[in-house]
Amino acid sequence: MNEHDSERLSGLLESDGMTNVDSVGDADVVVINTCCIRENADDKFYGTLSQLKNWKTEKEDRQILVAGCLAQKDRELIREKAPYVDVVIGTHNVHRAAELLVETRYGRPVTEILEEAVLDDHTMFPSALPMRREVSYNAWVTIQIGCDNTCAYCIVPAVRGKEISRPGDEILAEVEALVRSGVTQISLIGQNVNSYGRDLSLNARAAGDVTVKPKPQFAELLRRVGAVSGISRVRFVSPHPKDMREDTLLAMAETPTVVEHLHYPLQSGSDAVLALMHRGYTAERYLSRLAQAREMIDDLAVTTDVIVGFPGETEEDFLRTVEVCAEACFDSAFSFIFSPRPGTQAAKMVDKFIDPAVAVERYERLKIVLDHSAVIKHRERIGRLEEVVVEGMSKKNPDLTTGRTRQNKILHFSSPQPLRVGTYAKVEVTDAARFHLSGRLVEVGDAPKHKLRLAVSSAN
């Protein structure tokens, strides 16, 4: 979601006549789009902001704009710590970025934070605004903003607002327009995608249409987006286990363009901790639905999120998490040590905080299990022929090309000729490591359909 918001901010400023530059030293405007999921994001932000103080004074008329979740949360604190910031906006008024920069160029700094999205304003949905896509063959498409869950550790509902779904016809119209521009991969995003449409059906019933059933419409949306001609892959992030329904799994299985990858956040394997987290499911229910997903969807890759050291977590609770992760055998996992976020229920559970040394030790023990599972899953793919979409040259080895499989795995391979980003190819997997696969190019498939973005300069 934050990446997509950054694309919107870039698009808005370019539409206003600005040009993207590679170096901060060459910039007249610096935009920092913030996250506040974990404490290290806060620290990194304020450190970066401090470094920009000298940058701003080195040249007249330079401006700094701060946006995103941390701006929504900290508000006047940013102004207090860094009075030289020109514009502070939150998560509900990204569309005002260019306008406010113009206003502050000739006036005083502005902090503009809206408490919630304006329901009759189409700009509340990120995709409704101009954007500068960083990956030309892929497009993020927002289907929903906000979140109605009450997870004890999560700050998102406080900074993103209540859950609001975007009408399906608007989503389809955007997808069709993206295909015409050459996009071949659509990534549907929302805070809790598999509850998409529940509010739309409730609103329809409230308006008098009793034929509409009050249920999520995500499965139907997956099928509709997947059926758009010209789309090769449909991805989505992130679903919530408590809302995972069989109809969504069936839509994934029966829609060829929907990829075989499911990001399925576990968070904890202990029922006691899951209850403290307000997650709304048990470990048994999680594993049961996971088994069903793997049974229904052939060659499914599953990734997850796990929090270690949640307040009140006992050694027994932690061992249960290790057991569940071992049984689940995830393809990959994002594991984190609990970070208290001010404003959340968990941040108030100070008397139950886990000793940091204990949390770190548990994190390292869990990582061994998660890494082992990932290697097992990757080694199972040796000898297989994978379809990849080219992402560019390997960052560590410029002699290798990097592609991404349908299962969302990175695959490095050599190619006798340069392959343009967005090209589809067949690659045989020859080796496997924790974070990537290696292979040899077998066949070059569909060429990219998007237009190249060329740098243009002018001389006076």
Protein Blocks (a to p, Z undefined) as FASTA:
>chain_A
ZZmmmmmmmmmmmmnopacdfbfklpmbdcddddfkbmklmmmmmmmmmmmmmmmmmpgh
iacddedjklmmnmmmmmmmmmmbmbdcdfklmmmmmmmmmmmmmmccdddddfbdcfkl
mklpmklpccddfblkbccddfbgcjfbfcfkbmklmmnopaddddfklmmmmmmmmmmn
opabdcdddfblmlgoklmmmmmmmnopakbccddfklmmmmmmmmpghiabdcdddddf
klpcfklmmmmmmmmklccbddddfkpacfklmmmnonopafklmmmmmmmmmmmmghia
cdddddehiahiafklmmmmmmmmmmnopabdcdddddddehiaklmmmmlpccfklmmm
mmmmmmmmmmmmmmmmmmmmgoiacddddfbjcfklmkbccdddfkopacddddfbdcde
hiacddddfbdcfkbccdddfbdcdddfbdcdddddddZZ
